Amino acid sequence: MNISEMILPTELNNTDKYQRMGDSAFDTEDKVFIYSGGKMSQQKAKNRQVYLTDYAVMCGALCYTSSKKNHKKIGLAWCRTAYSRTDVEDICNVSSFIIAEAECLALCPVMCVKIDDFISLSGLHINENQRDGNITATIGLAFPKSYVGKELSKELDSLKQQASLKKTGAKYTGFMRQDGSFVQNEEYEYNGERYVYTEVKKHDIDSAYEDGTPCHETGNFAWAKVEPITFRIQNWKNLPTSINPNGKGKATFVELQSEWGIISGIPFYPKTENTTGTMWQNSLCRAYLNGYNSHEEIERGNGNKEFKATENFDFNGKGFMYEASQQMMVTMQKQSLDELGIEGLE
């Protein structure tokens, strides 16, 4: 079974036309989402720090260094709740908000997986994060993450110029251009690993990667390694003993939030003059994360038709879940061919 089929649709309570929660007429049902500001305010301060992947920095994330000893980059990430008709709440150490047009915030996707399906995942690994004590899991999803360093970058650049690097056919969304289109960054395979040739949009002079290397200048390209997405298990204490030996067994699903801000350069809604643009149902983030055509999804009843925004975002057959599961789908195809005794895919 494809992992996207294992993810449960989650009923979400969203802000209404007055930017208030509680009106069920504005509820949506989505497989992939981001937390509300209220949900984030209930979390410990350490979990309101958004650590950024180098790929997010390459895509334009605002960032600063967490400490002199720790080069990890901290930034802001979108919440799905509106603060006003132009501003949306964001994740940081304190409650705050930012204009919906901003392109410098990251995304921390959230999803829920049924207990039995979670246990059966072939790519499942559960670990305790030594940095903050959170229990984390990888579930077979992967995304561009770390800058590869100067030496490997030179080697990959040289091989690419010689047309000696193998394209996998996979592409990953990058930042949104001024014309509303999105950068598409191509993936290559080298020595059994996957790397993405990433068009860079540097946010400011403080932008840098986790190893301390300054971010490449806007318009240049950088190499990011594709790595498993690490998720925090948000309901660890309530899971059954089959997963958590000390669990209370109250939960029927596993709730996962990405540990890192995985991508930036995607505004919540690109035009603040639209008075319904800060509603989750209309957001670019929702369309990208779920692979929706925004208008079609709302017309199907998953959203309030009366408040459908002007701009439509079409991510049918693409978007986050498609991109993050590309390699898993290729692996499944190869396994199927092997079982049939057919030589694997090139």
C-alpha positions as CSV (number, residue, x, y, z in Angstrom):
1,M,0.0,0.0,0.0
2,N,1.2,3.5,-0.9
3,I,2.0,5.5,2.3
4,S,-0.3,8.3,1.1
5,E,-3.2,5.8,1.4
6,M,-2.3,5.1,5.0
7,I,-2.6,8.7,6.1
8,L,-5.9,9.5,7.8
9,P,-8.0,12.5,6.7
10,T,-8.1,14.8,9.7
11,E,-11.0,17.1,10.5
12,L,-9.6,20.6,11.1
13,N,-11.2,23.5,12.9
14,N,-10.2,26.7,11.2
15,T,-10.5,30.4,11.6
16,D,-13.7,32.0,10.1
17,K,-14.3,35.3,8.4
18,Y,-13.7,37.1,11.7
19,Q,-10.5,35.2,12.3
20,R,-12.1,33.2,15.1
21,M,-12.1,29.4,15.7
22,G,-15.3,27.4,16.4
23,D,-17.5,27.8,13.3
24,S,-17.9,24.3,11.7
25,A,-18.8,25.9,8.4
26,F,-15.1,26.6,7.9
27,D,-13.9,23.1,8.8
28,T,-11.8,21.1,6.3
29,E,-10.7,17.5,6.1
30,D,-7.1,17.1,5.0
31,K,-4.5,14.4,5.1
32,V,-1.5,16.8,5.5
33,F,-1.8,20.0,7.4
34,I,0.0,22.4,9.7
35,Y,-0.8,23.2,13.3
36,S,-3.0,26.1,14.4
37,G,-1.5,28.8,16.5
38,G,-3.5,27.6,19.5
39,K,-2.1,24.1,19.2
40,M,1.5,25.4,19.0
41,S,1.0,27.7,22.1
42,Q,0.3,24.5,24.1
43,Q,3.6,23.0,23.3
44,K,6.8,23.3,25.2
45,A,9.1,26.2,24.2
46,K,11.7,23.8,22.8
47,N,9.1,22.4,20.4
48,R,8.2,25.9,19.2
49,Q,11.7,26.4,17.9
50,V,11.7,25.6,14.2
51,Y,15.0,24.1,13.0
52,L,15.5,24.6,9.3
53,T,17.0,22.2,6.8
54,D,19.6,23.6,4.5
55,Y,17.1,23.1,1.6
56,A,14.7,25.5,3.4
57,V,17.5,28.0,3.7
58,M,18.3,27.6,0.0
59,C,14.6,28.3,-0.8
60,G,14.7,31.6,1.1
61,A,14.0,30.9,4.7
62,L,14.7,33.6,7.3
63,C,17.1,32.1,9.7
64,Y,19.4,32.7,12.6
65,T,21.9,30.5,14.5
66,S,20.6,28.8,17.7
67,S,23.9,29.2,19.6
68,K,27.7,29.7,19.0
69,K,28.3,26.0,19.7
70,N,25.3,24.8,17.7
71,H,25.2,25.9,14.1
72,K,21.6,24.6,13.6
73,K,19.5,27.3,11.9
74,I,16.2,28.4,13.6
75,G,13.5,30.3,11.7
76,L,9.7,30.8,11.5
77,A,7.1,28.4,10.2
78,W,3.5,28.9,9.1
79,C,0.5,28.0,11.3
80,R,-2.9,27.6,9.5
81,T,-4.8,30.2,11.6
82,A,-5.5,33.7,10.5
83,Y,-4.7,36.7,12.8
84,S,-6.3,39.2,10.5
85,R,-7.4,39.5,6.9
86,T,-3.8,40.0,5.9
87,D,-1.8,38.3,8.6
88,V,-1.3,34.6,9.6
89,E,0.0,33.2,12.8
90,D,3.4,31.6,12.8
91,I,5.5,29.1,14.9
92,C,8.2,30.7,17.0
93,N,9.1,31.0,20.7
94,V,6.3,33.5,21.4
95,S,2.9,34.0,19.8
96,S,3.3,36.1,16.7
97,F,1.9,36.7,13.2
98,I,3.2,37.7,9.8
99,I,1.7,38.9,6.5
100,A,0.4,36.1,4.3
101,E,2.5,37.2,1.3
102,A,5.7,36.5,3.2
103,E,7.9,33.9,1.4
104,C,10.5,33.4,4.2
105,L,8.6,31.0,6.4
106,A,9.1,27.3,6.5
107,L,6.5,24.4,6.5
108,C,6.4,21.7,9.2
109,P,3.9,19.2,7.8
110,V,1.7,17.2,10.1
111,M,-0.1,13.9,9.4
112,C,-1.9,11.0,11.2
113,V,-1.4,7.3,10.5
114,K,-3.5,4.4,11.8
115,I,-1.7,2.3,14.5
116,D,-1.6,-0.9,12.4
117,D,-0.5,0.8,9.3
118,F,2.3,2.7,11.2
119,I,3.7,-0.6,12.6
120,S,3.7,-2.1,9.1
121,L,5.7,0.7,7.4
122,S,8.8,-0.8,5.8
123,G,10.8,2.4,6.3
124,L,9.9,2.8,10.0
125,H,12.6,3.7,12.6
126,I,11.8,5.1,16.0
127,N,14.5,7.0,18.0
128,E,14.8,9.3,21.0
129,N,16.2,12.7,19.9
130,Q,19.2,13.4,22.0
131,R,18.9,17.1,21.6
132,D,15.5,17.7,23.1
133,G,14.2,14.3,24.3
134,N,11.4,14.0,21.7
135,I,10.6,10.6,20.3
136,T,11.1,10.7,16.5
137,A,10.3,8.4,13.6
138,T,11.2,8.1,10.0
139,I,8.4,6.5,7.9
140,G,9.9,6.1,4.4
141,L,9.3,9.7,3.2
142,A,12.4,11.6,2.0
143,F,13.1,15.2,1.0
144,P,16.1,17.4,0.2
145,K,17.8,18.4,3.4
146,S,21.6,19.0,3.9
147,Y,24.1,21.0,1.9
148,V,26.7,18.5,0.7
149,G,29.8,20.7,1.3
150,K,32.3,22.3,-1.0
151,E,34.3,19.3,-2.1
152,L,31.3,17.1,-3.1
153,S,29.7,20.1,-4.7
154,K,32.7,20.6,-7.0
155,E,32.6,16.9,-7.9
156,L,28.9,16.9,-8.6
157,D,29.2,20.1,-10.6
158,S,32.0,18.6,-12.7
159,L,30.1,15.4,-13.4
160,K,27.0,17.4,-14.3
161,Q,28.9,19.5,-16.8
162,Q,30.2,16.3,-18.4
163,A,26.7,14.9,-18.5
164,S,27.9,12.0,-16.4
165,L,25.4,12.3,-13.6
166,K,22.3,10.2,-13.8
167,K,18.9,12.0,-13.6
168,T,16.4,10.1,-11.5
169,G,13.4,11.9,-13.1
170,A,12.3,13.2,-9.7
171,K,11.8,16.9,-9.1
172,Y,11.2,18.9,-5.9
173,T,9.3,22.2,-5.6
174,G,11.5,25.2,-4.7
175,F,10.5,28.8,-4.1
176,M,7.7,30.7,-5.8
177,R,8.9,33.1,-8.5
178,Q,7.5,36.6,-9.0
179,D,5.3,35.4,-11.8
180,G,3.6,32.8,-9.6
181,S,5.4,29.8,-11.0
182,F,7.5,27.5,-8.9
183,V,11.2,26.5,-9.3
184,Q,11.5,22.8,-10.0
185,N,14.7,21.3,-8.7
186,E,16.0,18.1,-10.4
187,E,17.3,15.1,-8.6
188,Y,20.4,13.1,-9.6
189,E,21.9,9.8,-8.4
190,Y,25.5,9.4,-7.5
191,N,27.2,6.5,-5.7
192,G,23.8,5.2,-4.5
193,E,22.8,8.5,-2.9
194,R,20.4,11.2,-4.3
195,Y,21.1,14.9,-4.6
196,V,19.0,17.8,-5.8
197,Y,20.5,20.6,-7.9
198,T,18.8,23.5,-6.2
199,E,18.2,27.0,-7.4
200,V,18.9,29.4,-4.5
201,K,17.0,32.3,-3.2
202,K,19.1,33.8,-0.4
203,H,17.1,35.6,2.2
204,D,19.7,38.0,3.7
205,I,23.4,38.2,4.7
206,D,22.8,36.0,7.7
207,S,21.6,33.1,5.7
208,A,23.9,30.1,6.2
209,Y,23.8,26.3,6.2
210,E,24.1,24.0,9.3
211,D,27.9,23.5,8.7
212,G,28.4,27.3,8.9
213,T,28.9,27.8,5.1
214,P,27.2,31.0,4.0
215,C,24.2,30.5,1.8
216,H,24.9,30.7,-2.0
217,E,23.8,34.0,-3.6
218,T,20.4,34.3,-5.3
219,G,20.4,32.8,-8.8
220,N,23.2,30.4,-8.1
221,F,22.7,26.6,-7.5
222,A,23.6,24.4,-4.6
223,W,23.5,20.7,-4.0
224,A,21.2,19.3,-1.3
225,K,21.2,15.6,-0.3
226,V,17.9,13.8,-0.2
227,E,17.4,12.3,3.3
228,P,14.6,10.7,5.3
229,I,12.1,13.2,6.9
230,T,12.3,12.9,10.7
231,F,8.9,13.3,12.4
232,R,8.2,14.0,16.1
233,I,5.6,11.5,17.5
234,Q,3.3,14.1,19.1
235,N,1.1,11.6,21.0
236,W,3.8,9.2,22.2
237,K,2.5,8.9,25.7
238,N,-0.9,7.7,24.5
239,L,0.2,5.1,22.0
240,P,-0.3,1.4,22.7
241,T,2.5,-0.8,24.2
242,S,3.1,-2.3,20.8
243,I,4.8,1.0,19.9
244,N,5.6,2.6,23.3
245,P,6.3,0.1,26.1
246,N,5.0,2.6,28.6
247,G,2.1,3.9,26.5
248,K,-1.4,4.5,27.9
249,G,-3.1,2.9,24.8
250,K,-5.6,5.7,24.3
251,A,-4.6,6.6,20.8
252,T,-6.0,5.0,17.6
253,F,-3.5,6.7,15.4
254,V,0.1,8.1,15.4
255,E,0.3,11.9,15.1
256,L,3.4,13.1,13.3
257,Q,4.9,16.5,12.8
258,S,8.1,17.1,10.9
259,E,11.0,17.8,13.2
260,W,12.5,20.3,10.8
261,G,11.1,23.2,8.7
262,I,11.6,21.3,5.4
263,I,10.9,24.0,2.7
264,S,10.4,27.7,2.4
265,G,9.7,30.2,-0.4
266,I,6.0,29.3,-0.3
267,P,3.7,32.2,0.8
268,F,0.5,31.3,2.8
269,Y,-1.4,33.3,0.1
270,P,0.4,35.5,-2.4
271,K,-2.1,38.4,-2.6
272,T,-3.2,40.1,0.7
273,E,-5.7,42.3,-1.0
274,N,-8.0,39.2,-1.2
275,T,-9.9,39.3,2.1
276,T,-10.3,35.5,2.4
277,G,-6.7,34.7,1.5
278,T,-5.7,34.0,5.2
279,M,-8.3,31.2,5.4
280,W,-6.7,27.7,5.5
281,Q,-9.0,26.4,2.8
282,N,-7.7,29.0,0.3
283,S,-4.0,28.7,1.2
284,L,-1.2,27.8,-1.1
285,C,0.3,25.8,1.7
286,R,-2.8,23.5,1.9
287,A,-2.8,23.0,-1.9
288,Y,1.0,22.2,-2.0
289,L,1.0,19.8,1.1
290,N,-2.0,17.8,-0.1
291,G,-1.6,17.9,-3.9
292,Y,-4.9,19.8,-4.4
293,N,-6.4,22.0,-7.0
294,S,-7.7,24.6,-4.5
295,H,-10.9,25.5,-6.3
296,E,-11.8,22.0,-7.2
297,E,-11.3,20.8,-3.7
298,I,-13.6,23.5,-2.3
299,E,-16.2,22.9,-5.0
300,R,-16.2,19.2,-3.8
301,G,-17.3,20.5,-0.4
302,N,-14.0,20.4,1.4
303,G,-14.2,24.1,2.3
304,N,-16.7,26.9,2.3
305,K,-17.7,27.7,-1.2
306,E,-19.1,31.1,-0.2
307,F,-15.6,32.2,0.9
308,K,-13.5,30.7,-2.0
309,A,-10.6,33.0,-2.8
310,T,-9.8,34.4,-6.3
311,E,-6.4,32.7,-6.7
312,N,-6.4,29.0,-7.6
313,F,-3.4,26.7,-6.9
314,D,-3.1,23.5,-8.9
315,F,-0.9,20.8,-7.4
316,N,-2.9,17.8,-8.7
317,G,-0.4,14.9,-9.2
318,K,2.4,16.8,-7.5
319,G,3.1,18.7,-4.3
320,F,4.7,17.6,-1.0
321,M,3.3,14.0,-0.6
322,Y,4.1,13.1,-4.2
323,E,7.6,14.5,-4.0
324,A,8.4,13.0,-0.5
325,S,7.3,9.5,-1.6
326,Q,8.9,9.4,-5.1
327,Q,11.8,7.2,-4.1
328,M,9.5,4.9,-2.1
329,M,7.3,4.4,-5.2
330,V,10.3,3.6,-7.4
331,T,11.5,1.1,-4.8
332,M,8.1,-0.6,-4.8
333,Q,8.1,-0.8,-8.6
334,K,11.6,-2.4,-8.5
335,Q,10.5,-5.0,-5.9
336,S,7.4,-5.9,-8.0
337,L,9.6,-6.4,-11.1
338,D,12.1,-8.5,-9.1
339,E,9.3,-10.7,-7.8
340,L,8.2,-11.3,-11.4
341,G,11.8,-12.1,-12.4
342,I,12.1,-9.0,-14.6
343,E,15.3,-6.9,-14.5
344,G,14.9,-3.8,-12.3
345,L,14.3,-0.3,-13.6
346,E,17.1,1.7,-15.0
